[in-house]
Amino acid sequence: METSIFEYKRKSYIEKGEIYFWTATINKWQRLLAKVVYKDLVIGSLAYLTKQGKIEVFAFVIMPNHIHLIWRVLESNGNESSQASFLKYTAHEFKKLLTAESPHALGDFRVDASNKKYEFWQRDSLAEPLFTRSVAYQKLDYIHANPLAGHWQLAKDSCGYKYSMARFYELGIKDFDFIKDLRAEF
């Protein structure tokens, strides 16, 4: 069935095989990702999906309350999209960790929904297709600068923040073996 050019696509829609700048935000902008253990869950999920051939990750930054990725979704993960699988898996793991380490904080993510009790990620993540080299590099620069923003100040320079790809792109140091080089794509 042919789709109309006027058909609305959600801002989170991702076309398989295309490269996107993607942002996912923790529900109510809470700083759940400030702790290393939560950041490592995100990294582990990205590494797993990459190893399974579901996604390719070109860049990321994990901020205290959101993440930015430049990635390509290659195929679904079972019956669900790879991005949905990523969000679902990390949410389940966040819940396990919070239940074990600080159950009182779990209430901050409670929702009144018929299909779930907790929501860790805000709905409808932002997906922007990257069709040109200049836009892709602008988003890459944005990712590298994000931890340095005045209200964050997570590092003194872009290469000083562990949960970013700046060291790879600026110094050639590959801290995460699942990363592909965006420069080879454009």
VEXMARNU-882866 format. One line per field, with one value per atom (N, C-alpha, C, O): residue number from 1; x, y, z. Coordinates in steps of 0.1 Angstrom, whole numbers, plus 2048, in hexadecimal, padded with zeros to 3 digits. Last residue first. Example, Ala and Ser with C-alpha at 12.3 -4.5 7.8 and 13.67 -1.06 7.14 Angstrom:
BEGIN
i <- 2; 2; 2; 2; 1; 1; 1; 1
u <- 880; 889; 881; 886; 884; 87B; 884; 88E
v <- 7EA; 7F5; 800; 80B; 7C7; 7D3; 7DF; 7DF
w <- 847; 847; 84F; 850; 84E; 84E; 84E; 855
END
This chain:
BEGIN
i <- 186; 186; 186; 186; 185; 185; 185; 185; 184; 184; 184; 184; 183; 183; 183; 183; 182; 182; 182; 182; 181; 181; 181; 181; 180; 180; 180; 180; 179; 179; 179; 179; 178; 178; 178; 178; 177; 177; 177; 177; 176; 176; 176; 176; 175; 175; 175; 175; 174; 174; 174; 174; 173; 173; 173; 173; 172; 172; 172; 172; 171; 171; 171; 171; 170; 170; 170; 170; 169; 169; 169; 169; 168; 168; 168; 168; 167; 167; 167; 167; 166; 166; 166; 166; 165; 165; 165; 165; 164; 164; 164; 164; 163; 163; 163; 163; 162; 162; 162; 162; 161; 161; 161; 161; 160; 160; 160; 160; 159; 159; 159; 159; 158; 158; 158; 158; 157; 157; 157; 157; 156; 156; 156; 156; 155; 155; 155; 155; 154; 154; 154; 154; 153; 153; 153; 153; 152; 152; 152; 152; 151; 151; 151; 151; 150; 150; 150; 150; 149; 149; 149; 149; 148; 148; 148; 148; 147; 147; 147; 147; 146; 146; 146; 146; 145; 145; 145; 145; 144; 144; 144; 144; 143; 143; 143; 143; 142; 142; 142; 142; 141; 141; 141; 141; 140; 140; 140; 140; 139; 139; 139; 139; 138; 138; 138; 138; 137; 137; 137; 137; 136; 136; 136; 136; 135; 135; 135; 135; 134; 134; 134; 134; 133; 133; 133; 133; 132; 132; 132; 132; 131; 131; 131; 131; 130; 130; 130; 130; 129; 129; 129; 129; 128; 128; 128; 128; 127; 127; 127; 127; 126; 126; 126; 126; 125; 125; 125; 125; 124; 124; 124; 124; 123; 123; 123; 123; 122; 122; 122; 122; 121; 121; 121; 121; 120; 120; 120; 120; 119; 119; 119; 119; 118; 118; 118; 118; 117; 117; 117; 117; 116; 116; 116; 116; 115; 115; 115; 115; 114; 114; 114; 114; 113; 113; 113; 113; 112; 112; 112; 112; 111; 111; 111; 111; 110; 110; 110; 110; 109; 109; 109; 109; 108; 108; 108; 108; 107; 107; 107; 107; 106; 106; 106; 106; 105; 105; 105; 105; 104; 104; 104; 104; 103; 103; 103; 103; 102; 102; 102; 102; 101; 101; 101; 101; 100; 100; 100; 100; 99; 99; 99; 99; 98; 98; 98; 98; 97; 97; 97; 97; 96; 96; 96; 96; 95; 95; 95; 95; 94; 94; 94; 94; 93; 93; 93; 93; 92; 92; 92; 92; 91; 91; 91; 91; 90; 90; 90; 90; 89; 89; 89; 89; 88; 88; 88; 88; 87; 87; 87; 87; 86; 86; 86; 86; 85; 85; 85; 85; 84; 84; 84; 84; 83; 83; 83; 83; 82; 82; 82; 82; 81; 81; 81; 81; 80; 80; 80; 80; 79; 79; 79; 79; 78; 78; 78; 78; 77; 77; 77; 77; 76; 76; 76; 76; 75; 75; 75; 75; 74; 74; 74; 74; 73; 73; 73; 73; 72; 72; 72; 72; 71; 71; 71; 71; 70; 70; 70; 70; 69; 69; 69; 69; 68; 68; 68; 68; 67; 67; 67; 67; 66; 66; 66; 66; 65; 65; 65; 65; 64; 64; 64; 64; 63; 63; 63; 63; 62; 62; 62; 62; 61; 61; 61; 61; 60; 60; 60; 60; 59; 59; 59; 59; 58; 58; 58; 58; 57; 57; 57; 57; 56; 56; 56; 56; 55; 55; 55; 55; 54; 54; 54; 54; 53; 53; 53; 53; 52; 52; 52; 52; 51; 51; 51; 51; 50; 50; 50; 50; 49; 49; 49; 49; 48; 48; 48; 48; 47; 47; 47; 47; 46; 46; 46; 46; 45; 45; 45; 45; 44; 44; 44; 44; 43; 43; 43; 43; 42; 42; 42; 42; 41; 41; 41; 41; 40; 40; 40; 40; 39; 39; 39; 39; 38; 38; 38; 38; 37; 37; 37; 37; 36; 36; 36; 36; 35; 35; 35; 35; 34; 34; 34; 34; 33; 33; 33; 33; 32; 32; 32; 32; 31; 31; 31; 31; 30; 30; 30; 30; 29; 29; 29; 29; 28; 28; 28; 28; 27; 27; 27; 27; 26; 26; 26; 26; 25; 25; 25; 25; 24; 24; 24; 24; 23; 23; 23; 23; 22; 22; 22; 22; 21; 21; 21; 21; 20; 20; 20; 20; 19; 19; 19; 19; 18; 18; 18; 18; 17; 17; 17; 17; 16; 16; 16; 16; 15; 15; 15; 15; 14; 14; 14; 14; 13; 13; 13; 13; 12; 12; 12; 12; 11; 11; 11; 11; 10; 10; 10; 10; 9; 9; 9; 9; 8; 8; 8; 8; 7; 7; 7; 7; 6; 6; 6; 6; 5; 5; 5; 5; 4; 4; 4; 4; 3; 3; 3; 3; 2; 2; 2; 2; 1; 1; 1; 1
u <- 926; 923; 92F; 92E; 92F; 922; 91F; 916; 947; 947; 93A; 939; 940; 947; 948; 949; 936; 92D; 933; 92D; 942; 946; 93C; 93B; 931; 936; 939; 934; 936; 934; 939; 944; 93B; 930; 92E; 924; 950; 953; 947; 94A; 958; 94D; 94E; 94E; 96F; 96B; 960; 95F; 986; 979; 976; 97A; 994; 994; 986; 97C; 997; 999; 999; 99D; 991; 99F; 9A1; 9AD; 978; 982; 990; 99A; 968; 969; 974; 979; 96E; 96F; 971; 97A; 967; 975; 978; 983; 94B; 955; 963; 96B; 936; 93F; 94A; 951; 92F; 92E; 938; 941; 935; 929; 925; 91A; 94C; 94C; 941; 942; 959; 94C; 94C; 94B; 96F; 96F; 963; 963; 96B; 972; 972; 976; 961; 958; 95E; 957; 96B; 96B; 964; 961; 961; 968; 969; 96A; 940; 94E; 954; 94D; 927; 92A; 939; 93E; 916; 924; 928; 92D; 8FA; 8FE; 90C; 90E; 8F5; 8ED; 8F1; 8ED; 908; 909; 901; 906; 915; 90B; 90B; 90D; 924; 92B; 921; 925; 914; 919; 920; 921; 911; 906; 90B; 905; 925; 924; 91A; 91B; 920; 92D; 92C; 933; 907; 908; 915; 915; 90E; 904; 906; 906; 91E; 924; 91B; 920; 90A; 916; 91C; 920; 8FA; 8F5; 900; 8FF; 90C; 907; 901; 903; 910; 91B; 917; 91D; 8F6; 8FB; 907; 907; 8F5; 8EC; 8F1; 8F0; 90A; 90B; 901; 905; 902; 90E; 90E; 911; 8DF; 8EA; 8F6; 8F4; 8CB; 8CD; 8D9; 8DE; 8BF; 8CB; 8CF; 8D5; 89F; 8A8; 8B4; 8B3; 899; 89B; 8A4; 8AF; 883; 88C; 88D; 883; 87B; 87D; 887; 892; 863; 870; 872; 86B; 848; 84B; 858; 859; 848; 843; 847; 84A; 864; 859; 855; 85D; 86C; 86F; 862; 857; 85F; 86C; 870; 878; 842; 847; 854; 855; 82F; 83A; 83E; 83C; 81A; 81A; 824; 822; 806; 813; 811; 808; 7ED; 7F7; 804; 80D; 7DE; 7D9; 7E3; 7E2; 7EE; 7EB; 7E6; 7EA; 7FB; 7ED; 7E9; 7E3; 81C; 812; 805; 804; 83B; 82D; 824; 824; 853; 850; 842; 83F; 855; 856; 853; 851; 854; 848; 849; 83E; 86F; 867; 85A; 855; 87A; 87B; 873; 870; 876; 86E; 86F; 865; 889; 87B; 873; 869; 8A7; 89F; 891; 88C; 8B1; 8B9; 8B2; 8B6; 89C; 8A7; 8AE; 8B0; 88D; 886; 890; 88D; 8A1; 89A; 893; 893; 8A7; 8B1; 8AA; 8AF; 88E; 895; 89F; 89F; 88A; 880; 887; 885; 89F; 89E; 895; 899; 897; 8A3; 8A3; 8A8; 880; 87F; 88B; 88A; 88C; 882; 880; 880; 89C; 8A3; 899; 89D; 888; 892; 898; 899; 87A; 873; 87D; 87B; 88E; 887; 880; 881; 895; 89F; 898; 89C; 87D; 883; 88D; 88E; 879; 870; 875; 873; 88F; 88E; 884; 887; 888; 894; 894; 899; 865; 870; 87C; 87A; 85B; 85B; 867; 871; 85E; 851; 851; 847; 880; 874; 868; 869; 889; 88E; 882; 87A; 88D; 886; 88C; 894; 8AC; 8A0; 899; 89E; 8BB; 8BC; 8B0; 8AC; 8BD; 8B6; 8B6; 8B2; 8D8; 8D1; 8CA; 8D1; 8DF; 8DF; 8D7; 8D0; 8E9; 8E9; 8EA; 8F4; 8D7; 8DE; 8DE; 8D5; 8D4; 8D4; 8DC; 8E7; 8C0; 8CB; 8C9; 8BE; 8BA; 8B7; 8C3; 8CE; 8C3; 8B5; 8B0; 8A4; 8DF; 8D8; 8C9; 8C4; 8E9; 8E8; 8E0; 8DA; 8FC; 8F3; 8F3; 8FD; 900; 904; 8F8; 8ED; 90E; 904; 909; 915; 911; 915; 90A; 8FE; 90B; 916; 91A; 926; 8FF; 900; 90D; 918; 8E8; 8F5; 8F6; 8ED; 8D3; 8D6; 8E5; 8ED; 8D3; 8C6; 8C8; 8C0; 8E7; 8E5; 8D8; 8D3; 8EF; 8E4; 8E1; 8D9; 900; 905; 8FB; 8FF; 8ED; 8F7; 8FC; 8FD; 8DF; 8D8; 8E1; 8DE; 8F5; 8EE; 8E7; 8E8; 8FC; 906; 8FF; 903; 8E4; 8E9; 8F3; 8F2; 8E4; 8D9; 8DD; 8DA; 8FC; 8FA; 8EF; 8F1; 8F5; 900; 8FF; 901; 8E0; 8DE; 8E8; 8E5; 8EE; 8E3; 8E0; 8DD; 8FF; 905; 8FA; 8FD; 8ED; 8F4; 8FA; 8F9; 8E8; 8DD; 8E3; 8DE; 900; 8FA; 8EF; 8ED; 906; 90D; 906; 906; 8EB; 8F3; 8F9; 8F3; 8DC; 8E7; 8F1; 8FD; 8C4; 8D1; 8DD; 8E8; 8B0; 8B3; 8C0; 8C7; 8A5; 8B4; 8B8; 8C1; 887; 88E; 89C; 89F; 875; 883; 88B; 893; 85F; 85E; 86C; 86F; 872; 864; 866; 86D; 88E; 888; 87B; 87B; 88E; 88E; 888; 87D; 8A0; 897; 899; 8A4; 8A7; 8A7; 89D; 891; 8BB; 8B0; 8B2; 8BC; 8C2; 8C5; 8B9; 8AE; 8C6; 8BE; 8C5; 8CE; 8C8; 8CF; 8C7; 8C2; 8B6; 8B9; 8C0; 8BE; 8AD; 8B8; 8BD; 8C7; 88B; 897; 8A1; 89D; 880; 881; 88D; 898; 86F; 87D; 87B; 875; 85C; 85D; 86B; 872; 858; 861; 863; 86A; 846; 853; 85D; 869; 831; 834; 843; 84B; 824; 82E; 832; 835; 807; 80F; 818; 814; 806; 804; 80D; 819; 80B; 804; 802; 7FD; 813; 81E; 818; 81F; 807; 805; 810; 815; 814; 810; 810; 817; 806; 80E; 80A; 7FE; 808; 800; 809; 812
v <- 866; 872; 877; 881; 850; 850; 85B; 85A; 854; 84B; 84A; 844; 864; 86A; 861; 866; 853; 85B; 861; 862; 834; 842; 849; 844; 822; 823; 832; 83B; 811; 81E; 81D; 817; 7FC; 7FB; 807; 807; 801; 7FA; 7F8; 7F4; 81E; 815; 80E; 815; 82E; 828; 81E; 816; 835; 82E; 827; 81C; 853; 849; 843; 849; 869; 85B; 850; 845; 882; 87C; 86F; 86A; 888; 893; 88D; 893; 871; 87A; 884; 889; 865; 85E; 867; 866; 87A; 874; 86C; 86D; 87D; 888; 882; 886; 86E; 868; 872; 870; 86A; 871; 86B; 864; 864; 85F; 867; 86C; 872; 864; 85F; 857; 890; 88A; 87B; 87A; 89C; 898; 891; 88D; 8A5; 898; 893; 888; 8BF; 8B4; 8A7; 89D; 8CB; 8CB; 8BF; 8B6; 8C9; 8D5; 8D7; 8E2; 8BC; 8BA; 8C8; 8D1; 8C3; 8B6; 8B3; 8A9; 8DB; 8DB; 8CD; 8CC; 8E3; 8D5; 8D5; 8D0; 8FE; 8F8; 8E9; 8E4; 902; 909; 902; 902; 8E4; 8EF; 8F5; 8ED; 8CE; 8DA; 8E6; 8F1; 8B9; 8B9; 8C5; 8C7; 8C3; 8C3; 8C2; 8C9; 8C2; 8CE; 8CD; 8D4; 8AA; 8AB; 8B7; 8B7; 8AF; 8A4; 8A6; 8A4; 8C3; 8C6; 8BB; 8BF; 8B5; 8C0; 8C3; 8C6; 8A5; 89F; 8A9; 8A6; 8B8; 8B0; 8AA; 8A9; 8C1; 8CB; 8C3; 8C8; 8AA; 8AF; 8B9; 8BA; 8A8; 89D; 8A2; 89F; 8BF; 8BD; 8B3; 8B4; 8BA; 8C6; 8C4; 8C8; 8A2; 8A2; 8AE; 8AC; 89B; 8A2; 8A1; 8A0; 88D; 88A; 891; 88D; 881; 888; 884; 87A; 885; 87E; 887; 893; 885; 88E; 887; 883; 87D; 877; 880; 884; 87D; 885; 87E; 87B; 867; 86C; 874; 871; 861; 868; 86F; 87B; 865; 85F; 868; 874; 863; 86A; 864; 85F; 846; 84F; 856; 851; 83A; 840; 849; 853; 834; 838; 840; 84A; 81A; 824; 828; 820; 809; 811; 81C; 826; 804; 804; 80C; 815; 805; 7FB; 7FB; 7F2; 819; 80C; 801; 7F5; 831; 82C; 81D; 816; 847; 842; 83D; 844; 841; 847; 840; 835; 847; 841; 849; 855; 852; 84E; 847; 842; 857; 862; 85F; 868; 83E; 845; 851; 856; 837; 831; 838; 839; 841; 849; 843; 84A; 82C; 838; 841; 848; 819; 817; 823; 825; 818; 823; 822; 82A; 7FF; 808; 814; 819; 7EE; 7E8; 7F3; 7F1; 7FF; 7F6; 7F1; 7F0; 809; 812; 80A; 80E; 7F2; 7F9; 802; 802; 7EC; 7E2; 7E9; 7E6; 804; 800; 7F6; 7F7; 802; 80D; 80A; 80D; 7EB; 7EB; 7F6; 7F4; 7F5; 7E9; 7E9; 7E6; 809; 80D; 801; 804; 7FB; 803; 807; 808; 7ED; 7E6; 7EF; 7EB; 803; 7F9; 7F2; 7F1; 810; 817; 80D; 810; 7FA; 801; 808; 806; 7F5; 7EB; 7F1; 7ED; 80D; 809; 7FE; 7FF; 80A; 816; 813; 816; 7F3; 7F3; 7FF; 7FD; 7EA; 7F2; 7F2; 7F0; 7C8; 7D6; 7DD; 7D7; 7AD; 7B3; 7C2; 7C9; 7AD; 7A5; 7AC; 7B0; 7CA; 7C1; 7B8; 7BB; 7D4; 7D3; 7C9; 7C1; 7E3; 7DA; 7DA; 7DF; 7FB; 7F1; 7E8; 7E5; 81C; 80F; 807; 80B; 82F; 829; 81D; 814; 84D; 83F; 83C; 844; 862; 861; 853; 84C; 86B; 861; 866; 86C; 877; 87B; 870; 86C; 875; 870; 876; 878; 884; 881; 87B; 87C; 88C; 889; 886; 886; 88D; 888; 885; 87D; 87E; 889; 885; 87A; 86E; 86B; 876; 878; 86F; 876; 872; 872; 85F; 861; 86A; 86C; 853; 85C; 85C; 859; 83C; 845; 84F; 853; 81C; 828; 830; 82A; 808; 80D; 81A; 823; 7EC; 7FA; 7FC; 7F3; 7D0; 7D7; 7E6; 7EC; 7BE; 7C3; 7CB; 7CC; 7B7; 7AF; 7B3; 7AD; 7CC; 7BE; 7B5; 7AC; 7E0; 7E1; 7D3; 7CF; 7D7; 7D9; 7DA; 7D5; 7D8; 7CC; 7CD; 7C4; 7F3; 7E9; 7DC; 7D6; 7FE; 802; 7F8; 7F4; 7F2; 7EF; 7F3; 7EC; 7FD; 7EE; 7EB; 7E2; 818; 813; 805; 800; 816; 81C; 817; 812; 80D; 805; 80A; 801; 822; 815; 80C; 804; 835; 837; 82A; 828; 828; 82A; 82D; 828; 829; 81C; 81D; 813; 844; 83C; 82F; 82B; 85C; 851; 848; 845; 86B; 872; 867; 869; 862; 85E; 864; 863; 86F; 861; 85C; 854; 889; 887; 878; 876; 890; 88C; 888; 883; 899; 89E; 89B; 8A3; 889; 895; 89B; 8A3; 86E; 873; 87E; 87D; 874; 86E; 875; 881; 874; 87C; 874; 86D; 870; 86A; 871; 872; 879; 87D; 876; 876; 874; 86F; 873; 872; 877; 87D; 87B; 87F; 85C; 865; 86B; 864; 84C; 851; 85C; 865; 82F; 83E; 842; 83C; 815; 818; 826; 829; 81C; 813; 816; 81A; 83A; 832; 829; 82E; 843; 840; 836; 82B; 85A; 850; 84F; 859; 86E; 863; 858; 84F; 87E; 884; 879; 87B; 86B; 870; 875; 870; 876; 86D; 873; 87F; 878; 87D; 872; 867; 879; 871; 876; 878; 885; 88E; 886; 88B; 873; 87C; 885; 88C; 853; 860; 869; 868; 833; 83D; 84A; 84D; 815; 822; 82C; 82D; 7F4; 800; 80C; 80E
w <- 832; 82A; 822; 81B; 83F; 83A; 830; 828; 84C; 841; 83A; 82F; 861; 856; 84A; 83F; 875; 86D; 860; 856; 87D; 87A; 870; 865; 897; 889; 886; 88D; 8B6; 8AE; 8A0; 89E; 8C6; 8BD; 8B4; 8AD; 8D8; 8CC; 8C2; 8B7; 8E7; 8E5; 8D8; 8CD; 8E5; 8F2; 8F1; 8FA; 8D0; 8CF; 8DC; 8DE; 8C7; 8D2; 8D2; 8D5; 8B7; 8B1; 8BB; 8B8; 8BF; 8C3; 8BD; 8BD; 8B5; 8B6; 8B9; 8B4; 8B4; 8A9; 8A9; 89F; 8CE; 8C1; 8B5; 8AD; 8E0; 8DF; 8D3; 8CD; 8DB; 8D7; 8D6; 8CD; 8E2; 8D8; 8D4; 8CA; 905; 8F8; 8EE; 8F2; 920; 919; 90D; 90B; 92A; 926; 91D; 914; 922; 926; 921; 915; 917; 925; 92A; 936; 8FE; 8FF; 90D; 910; 902; 8FD; 8FE; 8FF; 923; 914; 90F; 916; 93C; 939; 929; 924; 942; 93F; 93C; 938; 948; 94C; 94A; 94E; 948; 94C; 951; 95C; 946; 949; 94F; 95A; 941; 94B; 94F; 959; 92B; 938; 943; 94F; 91B; 91C; 92A; 934; 918; 91C; 91E; 923; 90E; 91C; 921; 92D; 8F3; 8FC; 90B; 913; 8E0; 8E8; 8F4; 8FD; 8D3; 8DA; 8E3; 8EE; 8C8; 8D1; 8D9; 8E6; 8B6; 8C1; 8CC; 8D7; 8A4; 8AC; 8B8; 8C3; 899; 8A0; 8A9; 8B4; 88D; 898; 8A0; 8AC; 879; 883; 88F; 89A; 86B; 873; 87D; 887; 85F; 867; 870; 87C; 850; 85B; 865; 871; 83E; 846; 852; 85D; 830; 838; 842; 84E; 831; 82C; 836; 842; 83F; 831; 82B; 820; 85A; 856; 848; 845; 86A; 860; 85C; 85B; 88C; 880; 876; 87A; 8A5; 89A; 88F; 888; 8C7; 8BB; 8B1; 8B5; 8D5; 8D4; 8C7; 8BD; 8E2; 8D5; 8D5; 8D4; 906; 8F9; 8ED; 8EE; 91C; 916; 909; 902; 92F; 923; 91F; 91F; 944; 946; 93B; 93D; 955; 948; 94A; 951; 964; 965; 956; 94D; 95F; 96C; 96C; 973; 942; 949; 956; 957; 935; 931; 938; 935; 940; 941; 93D; 941; 955; 948; 94A; 953; 966; 967; 959; 951; 971; 968; 96A; 96E; 983; 982; 979; 979; 987; 979; 978; 96D; 9A2; 999; 98A; 982; 9AE; 9AD; 9A4; 99F; 9AF; 9A4; 9A3; 998; 9C6; 9BA; 9AE; 9A4; 9D8; 9DA; 9CD; 9CA; 9D1; 9CD; 9CF; 9C8; 9C9; 9CF; 9CB; 9C2; 9C1; 9C8; 9CF; 9D9; 9B6; 9BF; 9C7; 9D3; 9A7; 9B1; 9BB; 9C7; 996; 9A0; 9AB; 9B6; 987; 98F; 99A; 9A5; 97B; 983; 98D; 999; 96C; 976; 980; 98C; 95A; 963; 96F; 97A; 94C; 954; 95E; 969; 93F; 948; 951; 95D; 930; 93A; 944; 950; 91E; 928; 933; 93F; 90F; 917; 922; 92E; 904; 90C; 915; 921; 8F4; 8FE; 908; 915; 8E3; 8EB; 8F7; 902; 8D6; 8DE; 8E8; 8F3; 8C8; 8D3; 8DC; 8E8; 8B7; 8C0; 8CB; 8D7; 8A8; 8B1; 8BB; 8C6; 8AA; 8A4; 8AE; 8BA; 8AF; 8B2; 8AC; 8A8; 8AC; 8A7; 8AA; 8A6; 8A8; 8AA; 8A4; 899; 8A2; 8AC; 8AF; 8B8; 87F; 88C; 895; 891; 872; 872; 87F; 889; 874; 868; 867; 85C; 87B; 87F; 872; 867; 883; 878; 87D; 882; 895; 893; 886; 881; 8AD; 89F; 89B; 89E; 8CB; 8C3; 8B4; 8AF; 8EB; 8DD; 8D6; 8DB; 908; 900; 8F2; 8ED; 929; 91B; 914; 919; 942; 940; 932; 92F; 942; 94E; 94C; 953; 921; 92B; 937; 937; 90C; 917; 921; 928; 8EA; 8F6; 900; 8FD; 8CC; 8D7; 8E2; 8E3; 8AB; 8B6; 8C0; 8BD; 89C; 898; 8A2; 8A2; 89D; 8A5; 8A0; 8A0; 88D; 88C; 894; 891; 896; 895; 892; 894; 894; 893; 891; 88B; 898; 88B; 889; 87E; 8B2; 8AB; 89D; 896; 8B8; 8B6; 8AF; 8A7; 8BB; 8B1; 8AE; 8A2; 8D2; 8C5; 8B9; 8AF; 8E4; 8E1; 8D4; 8CC; 8E5; 8E1; 8DD; 8D3; 8EF; 8E2; 8DD; 8D1; 909; 8FF; 8F1; 8E8; 914; 912; 908; 900; 915; 90D; 90A; 8FE; 928; 91A; 911; 906; 93E; 938; 92A; 921; 943; 93E; 938; 92F; 94D; 940; 93A; 92E; 964; 95B; 94D; 943; 972; 96F; 965; 95D; 975; 96B; 968; 95C; 977; 97D; 972; 968; 967; 96D; 973; 974; 95C; 956; 95C; 956; 96A; 96D; 968; 96E; 96E; 96C; 970; 977; 95C; 969; 965; 95A; 949; 949; 956; 95A; 949; 951; 953; 95C; 93E; 941; 94B; 955; 92A; 936; 93A; 939; 907; 913; 91E; 91C; 8E9; 8F3; 900; 905; 8C8; 8D6; 8DE; 8DA; 8AC; 8B4; 8C2; 8C8; 88B; 898; 8A1; 89D; 875; 87C; 888; 88E; 855; 861; 868; 861; 84A; 849; 856; 861; 84E; 845; 843; 83D; 855; 855; 84A; 83F; 861; 855; 856; 858; 87E; 878; 86D; 86E; 88F; 885; 87F; 87C; 8A2; 8A6; 89B; 89D; 898; 898; 89D; 89C; 882; 88F; 88F; 887; 863; 86A; 877; 878; 850; 85C; 861; 863; 82D; 839; 844; 842; 816; 820; 82D; 837; 805; 809; 814; 81B; 80E; 809; 80E; 819; 806; 810; 809; 800; 7F7; 7F5; 800; 803; 800; 800; 800; 808
END
